[in-house]
């Protein structure tokens, strides 16, 4: 019997039965056809979650108005009959595994950017101009009625294609929330001016959807419990008022948070690693006190124990998982069968968002299956089982060993230290990196349970490799920090970032960090959190990238420009955290070169000429040197030889994991 009694108790919404309380929250699939319909890869993306045990799987960004409803080009056309086949196949792929298939009905409203590019204007509440100069035309009565009909028609179309539920996106600053928001809706007719008038469009649309789908067909609505826009947006009290107005009109009130337009608010919608687990649960818990309709919560949920407590304590009736459904689509099945210690928990590193933003594809840093779902569903076993020697037990080496073993090969994993995990073990005591440590522990635990011959404290030399007679060698030896060649680098108060991570007590009260990449910035943030005064010195004119707009530049001027790292969105999270915590003593000097380390600190040269930055500790974090020669020395010790991870080119967790997984599958 599973131990999560409440989490796996079925629930009924309308006439629809749900097998547990774990829903996969709305996610879009950017890799559409040229006509913006789902591909087979998209179907597999959603099917994997259903197969993993989620009670409901929601297809996101089902845009109900192809002319004026899209915020960007990579969103589904929810009003085109030509998409029927792909939608039907997707709904069936979800439901055949016992999950409920849902679609997220959405409309961008005034943020309909493709329309702005195509027609030169967008529709809004009153005539005006967007901040980017795009003209806004006020919606008349006929157009508002058209929007209501778009949502109703979209819901009917989804049901026709086999979906069992619809989810209205009423939060995050899209059309529904624009109508409900005092900030956005400045109309003075029956569609605005008072709370009752601002709620008229959502309530009439829900009524129209109900007529279109019939009684008993569940309607879910996602709202922002609070917008987190400061004085400019609405707070929890207003979110409660919205929920009370919706009570009894829908079957599930899904309480999210934040707003898509403002980075600081978006970081609450999609919580960063600097926020606690379940950071937004309190919004759902408070709203639940005022409504009889079941309530769902979402945001930074990874632990079944926490989810069970949320349901058991009555804070919410349902938990919804977004990024966690990418990190481990099998979370429900693992929790139910007592394998919760095998769950791969989301790092909240934003690798998925960064890749979908820049490249149009979701990739998870720690789950290499994401982005390759269709390939994995029908992968044949290897034709010949081989002996595989993996040299190095870091991120890449552990994944390569696990994947090769899962494929049926005999695997020997050698690690030169006494512990699996590699260089990232140095960050195990950093509070905002706790999920990274959990991931490393998970991989080591899975290796201990697999038929893998693990040899710790065993460097792989050419002699050892030859003696083992492997068919394949996978070299994952990693890299070592680059030490800058500047006067004073040999002083006793100069350390590499890795040394400080292992022993923070080495850092004094005044610290200079050489290098403004993510390593330097994260270390600086951690040391500032411990009360130290930190100055980051970066030679480039920015820390990874410059801001694209004047407002962002001004807000972040104290930190040397917009932090946009690798992954992209995590850099934004660092920037927003620093802005939100002005009490931290952390400065960033860009376009600044370190000339010499002296008794007093670091002599620099930058935009203001030569300056001494006082410090009692200097830390370098300017990059990593790949151990290519050491890896290449093993190349003649087996018929097949592969190198991966940092010993090829130092990059990130995602790159190492993907290469390890792919190479092991190629054997």
C-alpha positions as a printed NumPy array, in Angstrom:
array([[  0.   ,   0.   ,   0.   ],
       [  1.37 ,   3.408,  -0.945],
       [  1.891,   5.916,   1.862],
       [  0.399,   8.941,   0.133],
       [ -3.241,   8.286,   0.975],
       [ -4.601,  11.719,   0.144],
       [ -2.415,  12.346,  -2.893],
       [ -3.667,   9.208,  -4.623],
       [ -7.301,   9.507,  -3.599],
       [ -9.41 ,   9.889,  -6.755],
       [-11.442,  13.041,  -7.31 ],
       [-14.414,  13.809,  -9.516],
       [-14.808,  17.147, -11.284],
       [-18.149,  17.46 , -13.009],
       [-18.819,  13.971, -14.287],
       [-15.153,  13.256, -14.957],
       [-13.16 ,  10.837, -12.772],
       [ -9.495,  11.607, -12.021],
       [ -7.33 ,   8.776, -10.697],
       [ -5.288,  10.916,  -8.288],
       [ -4.65 ,  14.517,  -7.253],
       [ -1.498,  15.094,  -9.349],
       [ -2.148,  17.076, -12.546],
       [  0.356,  18.043, -15.234],
       [ -0.194,  21.786, -15.543],
       [ -0.589,  23.478, -18.951],
       [  2.554,  23.38 , -21.079],
       [  2.834,  24.281, -24.717],
       [  4.865,  22.346, -27.248],
       [  6.722,  24.863, -29.429],
       [  7.806,  22.339, -32.081],
       [  4.669,  22.595, -34.204],
       [  4.128,  22.148, -37.919],
       [  4.336,  25.195, -40.175],
       [  0.549,  25.476, -39.833],
       [  0.92 ,  25.45 , -36.027],
       [ -0.48 ,  21.99 , -35.405],
       [  0.966,  19.281, -33.148],
       [  3.545,  16.878, -34.553],
       [  4.033,  13.26 , -33.508],
       [  6.82 ,  14.505, -31.249],
       [  4.324,  16.83 , -29.58 ],
       [  1.895,  13.972, -29.039],
       [  4.672,  11.904, -27.442],
       [  5.597,  14.864, -25.212],
       [  2.151,  14.754, -23.603],
       [  1.705,  10.98 , -23.761],
       [  4.814,  10.413, -21.645],
       [  3.207,  12.304, -18.741],
       [  0.022,  10.269, -18.997],
       [  2.048,   7.078, -19.07 ],
       [  3.894,   8.311, -15.967],
       [  0.717,   8.372, -13.904],
       [ -0.522,  11.969, -13.955],
       [ -4.285,  12.181, -13.468],
       [ -4.64 ,  14.966, -16.028],
       [ -2.364,  16.233, -18.781],
       [ -3.01 ,  19.693, -20.199],
       [ -1.988,  20.798, -23.693],
       [ -1.038,  24.448, -23.294],
       [ -1.558,  27.525, -25.451],
       [ -4.599,  26.328, -27.384],
       [ -5.157,  29.781, -28.883],
       [ -8.819,  30.35 , -29.659],
       [ -8.367,  33.175, -32.202],
       [ -5.754,  32.684, -34.921],
       [ -6.071,  36.242, -36.156],
       [ -5.693,  38.208, -32.917],
       [ -5.062,  35.707, -30.137],
       [ -1.42 ,  34.673, -30.435],
       [  1.378,  36.234, -28.389],
       [  4.036,  34.499, -30.491],
       [  4.069,  32.284, -33.605],
       [  4.733,  28.967, -31.832],
       [  1.256,  28.426, -30.43 ],
       [ -1.51 ,  26.029, -31.448],
       [ -4.306,  27.13 , -33.733],
       [ -7.36 ,  26.286, -31.66 ],
       [ -9.84 ,  27.456, -34.298],
       [ -8.717,  25.56 , -37.383],
       [-10.437,  22.326, -38.325],
       [ -7.298,  21.171, -40.169],
       [ -5.708,  20.53 , -36.764],
       [ -8.361,  17.977, -35.852],
       [ -6.327,  14.878, -36.65 ],
       [ -3.267,  15.854, -34.597],
       [ -5.451,  16.946, -31.677],
       [ -7.471,  13.725, -31.784],
       [ -4.31 ,  11.625, -31.852],
       [ -2.944,  13.589, -28.884],
       [ -6.128,  13.33 , -26.832],
       [ -6.231,   9.589, -27.466],
       [ -2.543,   9.191, -26.599],
       [ -3.263,  10.795, -23.204],
       [ -6.545,   9.074, -22.394],
       [ -5.471,   5.572, -23.402],
       [ -3.078,   5.601, -20.45 ],
       [ -5.89 ,   6.43 , -18.039],
       [ -5.309,  10.185, -17.762],
       [ -7.758,  12.992, -18.484],
       [ -6.815,  15.073, -21.535],
       [ -7.261,  18.822, -21.23 ],
       [ -6.472,  21.871, -23.368],
       [ -5.698,  25.381, -22.186],
       [ -7.933,  27.924, -23.9  ],
       [ -6.021,  31.167, -24.219],
       [ -5.944,  34.56 , -25.924],
       [ -3.165,  37.136, -25.711],
       [ -5.416,  40.205, -25.801],
       [ -3.409,  43.385, -26.129],
       [ -0.219,  41.28 , -26.349],
       [ -1.156,  39.766, -29.727],
       [  2.263,  40.379, -31.228],
       [  1.894,  38.445, -34.531],
       [ -1.195,  40.52 , -35.285],
       [  0.713,  43.696, -34.43 ],
       [  3.434,  42.736, -36.918],
       [  0.951,  41.68 , -39.574],
       [ -1.741,  44.371, -39.289],
       [ -0.021,  47.177, -37.418],
       [ -2.394,  47.324, -34.451],
       [ -3.917,  45.246, -31.653],
       [ -7.246,  45.273, -29.835],
       [ -7.468,  46.555, -26.288],
       [ -9.868,  48.195, -23.86 ],
       [ -9.446,  51.797, -24.95 ],
       [ -7.78 ,  53.536, -27.863],
       [ -4.114,  54.159, -27.183],
       [ -0.559,  53.038, -27.871],
       [  1.435,  50.156, -26.382],
       [  4.813,  50.984, -24.804],
       [  6.472,  49.621, -27.956],
       [  4.535,  52.075, -30.137],
       [  1.905,  49.641, -31.491],
       [ -1.519,  51.334, -31.806],
       [ -4.354,  49.919, -29.682],
       [ -7.937,  49.938, -30.973],
       [-10.72 ,  49.762, -28.41 ],
       [-12.85 ,  46.615, -28.609],
       [-16.467,  47.336, -29.445],
       [-19.456,  45.27 , -28.309],
       [-19.409,  43.14 , -31.447],
       [-15.746,  42.264, -31.018],
       [-16.195,  41.325, -27.36 ],
       [-19.045,  39.036, -28.37 ],
       [-16.727,  37.581, -31.012],
       [-14.135,  36.81 , -28.303],
       [-16.737,  35.05 , -26.174],
       [-17.732,  32.942, -29.16 ],
       [-14.058,  32.133, -29.865],
       [-13.647,  30.58 , -26.419],
       [-16.909,  28.65 , -26.689],
       [-16.046,  27.354, -30.155],
       [-12.543,  26.391, -29.01 ],
       [-13.953,  24.399, -26.111],
       [-16.441,  22.616, -28.359],
       [-13.685,  21.816, -30.858],
       [-11.492,  20.383, -28.099],
       [-14.301,  18.152, -26.887],
       [-14.968,  16.987, -30.443],
       [-11.309,  15.941, -30.689],
       [-11.591,  13.777, -27.585],
       [-10.413,  16.059, -24.785],
       [-12.143,  15.484, -21.458],
       [-11.664,  18.928, -19.885],
       [-10.858,  22.516, -20.811],
       [ -8.658,  24.898, -18.85 ],
       [ -9.237,  28.622, -19.264],
       [ -6.096,  30.682, -18.824],
       [ -7.338,  33.497, -16.611],
       [ -4.01 ,  34.547, -15.134],
       [ -0.523,  35.833, -15.867],
       [ -1.67 ,  38.954, -17.724],
       [ -3.43 ,  37.345, -20.709],
       [ -6.878,  38.336, -22.013],
       [ -9.018,  37.058, -19.137],
       [ -6.837,  38.676, -16.504],
       [ -6.643,  41.858, -18.588],
       [-10.429,  42.108, -18.315],
       [-10.35 ,  41.387, -14.571],
       [ -7.446,  43.702, -13.761],
       [ -8.019,  47.287, -12.538],
       [ -4.536,  48.022, -13.891],
       [ -5.366,  47.013, -17.465],
       [ -9.124,  47.499, -17.809],
       [ -9.878,  51.225, -17.839],
       [-13.232,  50.94 , -19.615],
       [-16.201,  52.799, -18.151],
       [-19.017,  50.878, -19.867],
       [-20.549,  47.583, -18.782],
       [-17.217,  45.806, -19.4  ],
       [-15.21 ,  47.861, -16.881],
       [-15.201,  50.519, -14.203],
       [-16.388,  48.316, -11.321],
       [-15.421,  44.859, -10.126],
       [-18.747,  43.448, -11.286],
       [-18.261,  44.925, -14.756],
       [-14.667,  43.691, -14.997],
       [-15.891,  40.183, -14.176],
       [-18.638,  40.325, -16.809],
       [-16.51 ,  39.027, -19.689],
       [-15.027,  36.039, -17.755],
       [-18.402,  34.995, -16.388],
       [-20.242,  35.325, -19.706],
       [-17.45 ,  33.416, -21.451],
       [-17.621,  30.601, -18.899],
       [-21.398,  30.51 , -19.411],
       [-20.901,  30.265, -23.184],
       [-18.323,  27.497, -22.771],
       [-20.697,  25.579, -20.536],
       [-23.405,  25.737, -23.218],
       [-20.884,  24.592, -25.825],
       [-19.56 ,  21.56 , -23.928],
       [-22.688,  20.592, -21.995],
       [-23.295,  19.744, -18.335],
       [-20.794,  17.626, -16.466],
       [-17.859,  18.443, -18.756],
       [-15.227,  19.884, -16.364],
       [-14.13 ,  23.487, -16.794],
       [-10.945,  24.554, -15.015],
       [ -9.775,  28.145, -14.768],
       [ -6.245,  29.228, -13.938],
       [ -5.963,  32.569, -12.134],
       [ -3.187,  34.562, -10.528],
       [ -3.933,  34.611,  -6.804],
       [ -1.818,  37.776,  -6.727],
       [ -0.021,  39.538,  -9.56 ],
       [  3.109,  40.658,  -7.655],
       [  3.369,  43.894,  -9.591],
       [  3.772,  46.078,  -6.527],
       [  1.322,  48.97 ,  -6.368],
       [  0.494,  48.477, -10.041],
       [ -1.157,  45.052,  -9.825],
       [ -3.729,  43.318,  -7.685],
       [ -3.033,  41.548,  -4.393],
       [ -4.368,  38.398,  -2.73 ],
       [ -7.508,  40.141,  -1.464],
       [ -8.46 ,  40.909,  -5.061],
       [ -7.528,  37.346,  -6.053],
       [ -9.931,  36.095,  -3.393],
       [-12.655,  38.346,  -4.8  ],
       [-12.058,  36.893,  -8.285],
       [-12.256,  33.338,  -6.923],
       [-15.49 ,  34.091,  -5.05 ],
       [-17.038,  35.447,  -8.251],
       [-16.004,  32.249, -10.069],
       [-17.168,  29.921,  -7.279],
       [-19.761,  27.468,  -8.547],
       [-19.332,  28.606, -12.154],
       [-16.349,  26.309, -12.843],
       [-15.274,  22.879, -11.621],
       [-11.704,  23.73 , -10.574],
       [-10.005,  26.987,  -9.582],
       [ -6.307,  26.635, -10.352],
       [ -4.411,  29.244,  -8.322],
       [ -1.138,  30.38 ,  -9.841],
       [  0.622,  33.727,  -9.355],
       [  2.395,  36.562, -11.1  ],
       [  2.351,  38.166, -14.512],
       [  4.159,  37.395, -17.762],
       [  5.108,  40.975, -18.683],
       [  7.294,  41.854, -15.708],
       [ 10.365,  39.719, -14.977],
       [ 10.087,  40.056, -11.2  ],
       [  6.477,  38.821, -11.298],
       [  7.309,  36.089, -13.814],
       [  9.928,  34.747, -11.419],
       [  7.059,  34.184,  -8.955],
       [  4.939,  32.475, -11.598],
       [  7.837,  30.122, -12.312],
       [  9.732,  30.151,  -8.986],
       [ 13.502,  30.317,  -9.152],
       [ 15.908,  28.234,  -7.087],
       [ 16.202,  31.177,  -4.71 ],
       [ 12.622,  30.639,  -3.52 ],
       [ 11.394,  27.913,  -1.15 ],
       [  9.557,  24.83 ,  -2.348],
       [  5.827,  25.398,  -2.611],
       [  6.286,  29.161,  -2.433],
       [  2.843,  29.896,  -3.91 ],
       [  0.803,  27.324,  -1.959],
       [ -0.344,  29.951,   0.545],
       [ -2.332,  31.692,  -2.206],
       [ -4.413,  28.596,  -2.935],
       [ -4.748,  27.827,   0.778],
       [ -6.161,  31.277,   1.502],
       [ -8.512,  31.258,  -1.498],
       [ -9.791,  27.809,  -0.543],
       [-11.184,  29.29 ,   2.688],
       [-13.651,  31.362,   0.661],
       [-14.91 ,  28.967,  -2.032],
       [-16.63 ,  25.605,  -2.276],
       [-15.183,  24.829,  -5.719],
       [-12.102,  22.513,  -5.576],
       [ -8.819,  24.429,  -5.644],
       [ -5.48 ,  23.5  ,  -7.231],
       [ -2.055,  24.867,  -6.382],
       [  1.045,  25.092,  -8.557],
       [  4.661,  26.249,  -8.36 ],
       [  7.939,  24.694,  -7.136],
       [  6.415,  21.382,  -6.081],
       [  8.732,  18.378,  -6.34 ],
       [  8.349,  16.315,  -3.148],
       [  5.442,  13.841,  -2.725],
       [  5.673,  14.317,   1.046],
       [  4.954,  18.023,   0.65 ],
       [  2.198,  17.333,  -1.879],
       [  0.572,  14.84 ,   0.476],
       [  0.651,  17.373,   3.307],
       [ -0.887,  20.06 ,   1.081],
       [ -3.848,  17.817,   0.269],
       [ -4.147,  16.264,   3.741],
       [ -4.108,  19.641,   5.505],
       [ -6.764,  21.071,   3.206],
       [ -4.587,  23.757,   1.651],
       [ -5.599,  22.544,  -1.798],
       [ -7.504,  19.686,  -3.398],
       [ -5.09 ,  19.149,  -6.294],
       [ -1.391,  19.781,  -6.953],
       [ -0.256,  20.762, -10.429],
       [  3.29 ,  20.22 , -11.686],
       [  4.891,  22.077, -14.575],
       [  8.678,  21.914, -14.835],
       [  8.671,  18.906, -12.498],
       [  6.688,  16.972, -15.127],
       [  9.687,  17.482, -17.417],
       [ 12.302,  16.541, -14.84 ],
       [ 10.414,  13.319, -14.137],
       [  7.2  ,  12.458, -16.019],
       [  7.076,   9.257, -13.935],
       [  6.769,  11.025, -10.577],
       [  3.224,   9.776,  -9.84 ],
       [  4.066,   6.153, -10.609],
       [  7.281,   6.309,  -8.589],
       [  5.537,   7.855,  -5.59 ],
       [  2.71 ,   5.336,  -5.664],
       [  5.018,   2.309,  -5.899],
       [  7.358,   3.35 ,  -3.08 ],
       [ 10.148,   4.604,  -5.314],
       [  9.976,   8.231,  -4.23 ],
       [ 13.721,   8.216,  -3.611],
       [ 14.162,   7.642,  -7.365],
       [ 12.265,  10.795,  -8.356],
       [ 14.36 ,  13.246, -10.346],
       [ 13.461,  16.596,  -8.803],
       [ 13.458,  19.806, -10.831],
       [ 16.539,  21.962, -10.224],
       [ 14.611,  25.134, -11.117],
       [ 17.572,  26.068, -13.312],
       [ 15.334,  27.299, -16.186],
       [ 17.19 ,  25.252, -18.794],
       [ 13.785,  24.225, -20.215],
       [ 12.547,  27.807, -20.525],
       [ 15.831,  29.059, -21.906],
       [ 15.935,  26.481, -24.692],
       [ 12.266,  26.899, -25.565],
       [ 12.76 ,  30.678, -25.697],
       [ 15.936,  30.613, -27.774],
       [ 15.549,  27.399, -29.775],
       [ 11.862,  26.539, -29.623],
       [ 12.347,  23.153, -27.894],
       [ 11.959,  22.057, -24.279],
       [ 15.114,  20.388, -22.99 ],
       [ 15.568,  19.424, -19.335],
       [ 19.047,  19.753, -17.837],
       [ 18.781,  16.481, -15.922],
       [ 16.289,  14.418, -17.94 ],
       [ 17.691,  13.705, -21.426],
       [ 14.461,  12.051, -22.535],
       [ 12.712,  15.425, -22.793],
       [ 12.909,  16.556, -26.397],
       [ 13.411,  12.928, -27.472],
       [ 10.151,  11.371, -26.229],
       [  9.06 ,   9.81 , -29.499],
       [ 12.476,   8.265, -30.077],
       [ 12.485,   6.759, -26.575],
       [  9.067,   5.165, -26.807],
       [ 10.122,   2.769, -29.54 ],
       [ 13.87 ,   2.418, -29.012],
       [ 15.089,  -1.144, -29.697],
       [ 17.671,  -2.782, -27.424],
       [ 21.291,  -2.904, -28.608],
       [ 22.108,  -5.645, -31.086],
       [ 25.258,  -6.665, -29.188],
       [ 26.003,  -6.329, -25.492],
       [ 29.41 ,  -4.812, -24.775],
       [ 31.738,  -4.049, -21.888],
       [ 31.711,  -0.294, -21.317],
       [ 34.302,   1.499, -19.203],
       [ 33.201,   4.943, -18.023],
       [ 36.078,   7.102, -16.809],
       [ 34.781,   9.751, -14.439],
       [ 31.859,   9.75 , -12.026],
       [ 30.556,  13.279, -12.483],
       [ 27.331,  14.437, -14.126],
       [ 28.146,  12.993, -17.559],
       [ 29.838,   9.831, -16.345],
       [ 26.957,   8.865, -14.058],
       [ 24.359,   9.389, -16.797],
       [ 26.43 ,   7.445, -19.327],
       [ 26.819,   4.541, -16.906],
       [ 23.101,   4.446, -16.091],
       [ 21.981,   4.627, -19.712],
       [ 24.478,   2.015, -20.907],
       [ 23.416,  -0.306, -18.088],
       [ 19.722,   0.214, -18.857],
       [ 20.496,  -0.782, -22.439],
       [ 21.909,  -4.088, -21.224],
       [ 25.658,  -3.486, -21.443],
       [ 28.179,  -4.514, -18.811],
       [ 29.347,  -1.262, -17.227],
       [ 32.436,  -0.411, -15.164],
       [ 32.409,   3.094, -13.671],
       [ 35.67 ,   4.456, -12.284],
       [ 35.935,   7.667, -10.253],
       [ 39.264,   9.066,  -9.045],
       [ 37.769,  10.431,  -5.794],
       [ 35.933,   8.626,  -3.043],
       [ 32.501,   9.883,  -4.079],
       [ 30.334,  10.053,  -7.168],
       [ 29.104,  13.452,  -8.278],
       [ 32.13 ,  15.234,  -9.641],
       [ 33.054,  18.87 ,  -9.19 ],
       [ 29.487,  19.972,  -8.491],
       [ 29.694,  18.304,  -5.089],
       [ 31.499,  21.453,  -3.987],
       [ 28.133,  23.276,  -3.956],
       [ 26.388,  20.869,  -1.589],
       [ 26.114,  23.365,   1.278],
       [ 24.641,  26.197,  -0.799],
       [ 20.971,  26.642,   0.225],
       [ 19.662,  27.564,  -3.227],
       [ 21.488,  24.581,  -4.76 ],
       [ 19.865,  21.928,  -2.548],
       [ 17.997,  20.367,  -5.474],
       [ 21.254,  19.975,  -7.372],
       [ 22.666,  17.995,  -4.45 ],
       [ 19.505,  15.883,  -4.383],
       [ 19.966,  15.16 ,  -8.088],
       [ 23.577,  14.046,  -7.605],
       [ 22.488,  11.822,  -4.7  ],
       [ 19.7  ,  10.383,  -6.85 ],
       [ 22.051,   9.463,  -9.687],
       [ 24.489,   7.846,  -7.243],
       [ 21.619,   5.944,  -5.627],
       [ 20.332,   4.663,  -8.972],
       [ 23.843,   3.525,  -9.863],
       [ 24.076,   1.607,  -6.572],
       [ 20.883,  -0.241,  -7.5  ],
       [ 21.965,  -1.03 , -11.056],
       [ 24.319,  -3.865, -12.124],
       [ 27.196,  -1.403, -12.455],
       [ 30.708,  -2.178, -11.233],
       [ 31.612,   1.046,  -9.372],
       [ 35.27 ,   1.62 ,  -8.473],
       [ 35.924,   4.704,  -6.356],
       [ 39.372,   6.165,  -5.69 ],
       [ 40.365,   4.726,  -9.058],
       [ 41.855,   7.059, -11.678],
       [ 41.632,   5.56 , -15.147],
       [ 45.132,   5.301, -16.579],
       [ 45.916,   3.787, -19.963],
       [ 47.372,   0.775, -18.107],
       [ 44.177,   0.196, -16.099],
       [ 41.99 ,   0.683, -19.148],
       [ 43.98 ,  -1.834, -21.179],
       [ 43.859,  -4.398, -18.379],
       [ 40.044,  -4.264, -18.243],
       [ 39.788,  -5.045, -21.976],
       [ 36.643,  -2.929, -22.594],
       [ 34.834,  -2.802, -25.91 ],
       [ 33.996,   0.84 , -25.305],
       [ 35.562,   3.652, -23.284],
       [ 33.574,   6.765, -22.419],
       [ 35.875,   9.48 , -21.075],
       [ 34.086,  11.962, -18.829],
       [ 37.067,  13.358, -16.958],
       [ 35.818,  16.914, -16.591],
       [ 37.888,  20.072, -16.357],
       [ 39.897,  22.175, -13.948],
       [ 39.649,  25.887, -13.121],
       [ 41.635,  28.346, -15.213],
       [ 44.028,  30.364, -13.068],
       [ 44.479,  33.938, -14.311],
       [ 48.009,  35.076, -15.023],
       [ 48.162,  38.37 , -13.128],
       [ 50.643,  39.681, -10.543],
       [ 49.777,  38.568,  -7.037],
       [ 47.846,  35.46 ,  -8.039],
       [ 50.14 ,  33.351,  -5.817],
       [ 49.227,  35.204,  -2.63 ],
       [ 47.884,  33.143,   0.25 ],
       [ 44.518,  34.9  ,   0.217],
       [ 43.726,  33.961,  -3.406],
       [ 41.522,  30.94 ,  -4.08 ],
       [ 39.599,  29.26 ,  -6.864],
       [ 35.805,  29.265,  -6.667],
       [ 35.765,  25.529,  -6.047],
       [ 37.964,  25.916,  -2.95 ],
       [ 35.625,  28.498,  -1.455],
       [ 32.567,  26.402,  -2.165],
       [ 34.156,  23.509,  -0.275],
       [ 35.32 ,  25.739,   2.569],
       [ 33.483,  29.103,   2.769],
       [ 35.356,  29.932,   5.979],
       [ 38.393,  30.741,   3.818],
       [ 36.624,  33.881,   2.59 ],
       [ 37.063,  37.046,   4.622],
       [ 34.624,  39.899,   5.094],
       [ 35.612,  41.734,   1.906],
       [ 35.732,  39.584,  -1.217],
       [ 36.62 ,  40.288,  -4.831],
       [ 35.558,  37.714,  -7.419],
       [ 37.329,  37.766, -10.765],
       [ 34.809,  36.686, -13.41 ],
       [ 31.151,  37.591, -13.922],
       [ 29.836,  34.356, -15.377],
       [ 27.243,  32.275, -13.556],
       [ 29.873,  30.629, -11.343],
       [ 31.161,  33.956, -10.125],
       [ 27.713,  35.499,  -9.766],
       [ 26.222,  32.569,  -7.865],
       [ 29.221,  32.35 ,  -5.555],
       [ 29.089,  36.094,  -5.003],
       [ 25.398,  35.938,  -4.196],
       [ 25.969,  33.129,  -1.698],
       [ 28.816,  34.96 ,   0.033],
       [ 26.721,  38.146,   0.151],
       [ 23.927,  36.148,   1.766],
       [ 26.368,  35.229,   4.53 ],
       [ 27.009,  38.902,   5.272],
       [ 30.185,  39.476,   3.289],
       [ 30.836,  42.484,   1.071],
       [ 31.371,  41.189,  -2.479],
       [ 32.623,  42.86 ,  -5.636],
       [ 32.522,  40.972,  -8.933],
       [ 35.023,  42.196, -11.541],
       [ 34.189,  41.381, -15.16 ],
       [ 36.263,  42.378, -18.2  ],
       [ 33.329,  42.335, -20.618],
       [ 30.963,  45.317, -20.797],
       [ 28.199,  43.232, -19.25 ],
       [ 27.59 ,  40.187, -17.158],
       [ 26.74 ,  37.76 , -19.935],
       [ 24.399,  40.092, -21.917],
       [ 23.115,  43.633, -22.02 ],
       [ 19.506,  44.662, -21.378],
       [ 17.29 ,  45.186, -24.36 ],
       [ 15.305,  48.043, -22.856],
       [ 16.123,  51.253, -21.038],
       [ 13.934,  50.516, -18.018],
       [ 15.657,  47.205, -17.319],
       [ 19.05 ,  48.835, -17.763],
       [ 18.229,  51.567, -15.269],
       [ 16.796,  49.137, -12.729],
       [ 19.906,  46.992, -12.897],
       [ 22.557,  49.642, -13.361],
       [ 23.959,  48.963,  -9.908],
       [ 24.731,  45.411, -10.972],
       [ 26.571,  46.077, -14.208],
       [ 23.789,  45.344, -16.662],
       [ 21.264,  42.627, -17.16 ],
       [ 22.392,  39.206, -16.044],
       [ 21.427,  36.748, -18.73 ],
       [ 23.397,  33.614, -18.275],
       [ 23.343,  30.067, -19.503],
       [ 20.544,  29.12 , -19.042],
       [ 19.041,  32.434, -20.062],
       [ 16.152,  32.666, -17.6  ],
       [ 18.267,  31.709, -14.589],
       [ 20.364,  34.782, -15.274],
       [ 17.207,  36.868, -15.079],
       [ 16.374,  35.18 , -11.768],
       [ 19.76 ,  36.194, -10.342],
       [ 19.222,  39.762, -11.479],
       [ 15.742,  39.949,  -9.965],
       [ 16.948,  38.427,  -6.7  ],
       [ 19.651,  41.064,  -6.362],
       [ 17.191,  43.849,  -7.133],
       [ 14.748,  42.484,  -4.562],
       [ 17.453,  42.26 ,  -1.862],
       [ 19.234,  45.623,  -1.795],
       [ 20.531,  44.782,   1.669],
       [ 23.039,  42.391,   0.099],
       [ 26.479,  43.971,  -0.202],
       [ 27.223,  42.913,  -3.764],
       [ 28.539,  45.086,  -6.571],
       [ 29.421,  44.189, -10.15 ],
       [ 32.026,  46.137, -12.079],
       [ 31.859,  45.536, -15.823],
       [ 34.353,  46.621, -18.505],
       [ 36.889,  46.312, -15.716],
       [ 40.235,  44.518, -15.844],
       [ 42.097,  43.176, -12.832],
       [ 45.689,  44.459, -13.059],
       [ 47.269,  43.207,  -9.845],
       [ 46.419,  41.623,  -6.512],
       [ 47.989,  43.571,  -3.646],
       [ 47.98 ,  43.541,   0.146],
       [ 44.997,  45.889,   0.101],
       [ 42.915,  44.18 ,  -2.592],
       [ 42.763,  44.23 ,  -6.395],
       [ 44.013,  47.064,  -8.55 ],
       [ 41.61 ,  47.433, -11.464],
       [ 41.239,  49.513, -14.586],
       [ 37.781,  50.363, -15.843],
       [ 35.51 ,  53.149, -17.083],
       [ 36.58 ,  55.402, -14.171],
       [ 40.286,  54.745, -14.605],
       [ 42.5  ,  52.891, -12.154],
       [ 40.908,  51.992,  -8.855],
       [ 41.783,  49.806,  -5.899],
       [ 38.976,  47.467,  -4.869],
       [ 39.638,  46.627,  -1.261],
       [ 39.586,  42.945,  -0.354],
       [ 40.99 ,  40.528,   2.157],
       [ 40.089,  37.565,  -0.109],
       [ 40.325,  37.234,  -3.895],
       [ 38.543,  34.439,  -5.773],
       [ 38.985,  33.588,  -9.435],
       [ 36.113,  32.182, -11.515],
       [ 37.148,  32.953, -15.07 ],
       [ 36.47 ,  29.575, -16.649],
       [ 37.494,  25.934, -16.877],
       [ 40.209,  24.129, -18.815],
       [ 39.075,  20.785, -20.315],
       [ 41.159,  17.7  , -19.46 ],
       [ 41.407,  16.716, -23.114],
       [ 44.929,  15.339, -23.089],
       [ 44.171,  13.053, -20.151],
       [ 41.03 ,  11.833, -21.914],
       [ 42.743,  11.4  , -25.273],
       [ 45.409,   9.228, -23.626],
       [ 42.718,   6.534, -23.292],
       [ 41.706,   6.611, -26.948],
       [ 43.75 ,   3.582, -28.024],
       [ 42.664,   1.362, -25.129],
       [ 39.39 ,   0.157, -26.68 ],
       [ 37.921,  -0.333, -30.165],
       [ 35.291,   2.343, -29.454],
       [ 36.186,   5.603, -27.72 ],
       [ 34.043,   8.606, -26.843],
       [ 34.625,  11.84 , -24.947],
       [ 31.866,  13.889, -23.389],
       [ 31.139,  16.726, -21.014],
       [ 33.65 ,  19.238, -19.732],
       [ 36.679,  17.316, -20.99 ],
       [ 35.47 ,  18.231, -24.494],
       [ 34.189,  21.758, -23.854],
       [ 33.082,  23.043, -20.429],
       [ 29.431,  23.994, -20.703],
       [ 26.572,  23.015, -18.403],
       [ 24.637,  20.149, -16.841],
       [ 22.255,  19.862, -19.781],
       [ 25.033,  19.503, -22.352],
       [ 26.821,  16.821, -20.329],
       [ 23.622,  14.882, -19.654],
       [ 22.445,  14.976, -23.255],
       [ 25.815,  13.876, -24.63 ],
       [ 26.12 ,  11.073, -22.072],
       [ 22.631,   9.761, -22.738],
       [ 23.016,   9.922, -26.509],
       [ 26.457,   8.339, -26.659],
       [ 25.396,   5.475, -24.377],
       [ 22.365,   4.849, -26.577],
       [ 24.548,   4.842, -29.697],
       [ 26.654,   1.924, -28.438]])
